[in-house]
Amino acid sequence: MATRRERIISLLEERDYSPSELARTLGLRGKGSVKTVLEDLKAIQRIVKREGKVLLIKPAECRRCGFVFRPEIKIPTKCPRCRSEWIEEPRFKIEAK
């Protein structure tokens, strides 16, 4: 049976996912499930780099004013421009270089 990180890698090679979607797809429950996925994504970024692939990040975006955050492996809590908490999560996908 594949490890959780191996399953995440195989899912991200098929299409893009947000951290919440990955947690639901993997059957993770509880408050820390998205945090666990984010920690795994940081490790996966290093793993796929060694394999000659790249973890693409579509940055988080404010749904209220459209502010686009930096592409990083985290989920912002507030928009720096309008202070809204209505944030679209970043999306991740793995592709060959």
N, C-alpha and C positions, 0 to 999 in steps of 0.2 A: 504494500500500500504506500502511496506517495505521501510525502510530508506536506504540511500546510503550505509551506513556501513553494514546493514543487507544483502543487495544485494551483496556487496563485499565478505562477509563471505560465502554466499551460492555459489558464483562462485569459491572461493578458496577451498571449500570442494570438488568440482568436479575435478579440475585439477590445475596445476600451471599457473600463469600469471605474466607478467612483469607489472610494473606500467603503462607504455604506453598502453599496451593491455587492462588493466582494465579501463583506462580513455576512450578509444575508445568504449569498450563494454558498458560502462555506459552512453555513449553519451555526455561526458564532452568535452568542447571545450575551446580553448584559451591557453594562456601562463601558467596560474596557474593550469591547470587541473592535470598535473602529480604531482605537489606539493601538491594539495588537496588530491590526492590518497595516497601519502606518509604519510601525516598527519593522514589520516584515518587508514592506516596500523599500525601506532604506537599505536593508540587507540585500534584497533582490537587485537593487540598482547596481551594487558592487558585483554580485554574482553574474548578471547578464553581461556586464562590461567585460569580464574575463572571457566570456564565450563569444565575444565579438558582436554583441547585440547592444541595443540601447533602450532604456526605459524613457518613453516619451511622456511628457507631462503637459496636459492642457490646463492652464492655470485656473484657479478659483476666480469667480466673478460675482460682483454684487448684482443682485437681481433688481435692485431699486434704481441705482444710478449708472450701472454698467462698468464700474471701476474694475479693471483687471489686475489681479495680484501677481506677484512674481511667481514663476513656475517652480514650486518647491513641494516637498513631501510633508505637507501639514494642512490642516483645515483652519483658515482664519475664523475668528469669532465675530469681528466687527469690521465694517468698511471704514477706512481712514478718511474718506471723503464725506460721506453722508451719515456715518455712525449707524447705519442699518445693520441688523443681524441676519438679514435675509440673503445668505451667501450660497451660491451654487458651488458645490464641492469640486475640487480638481478631479480630472479624469486621467487615467494611466493606461498605457499600452506598450507592449514590447515589440520592437521591429529589429530586423537585421540592419547593420550599418551599411 
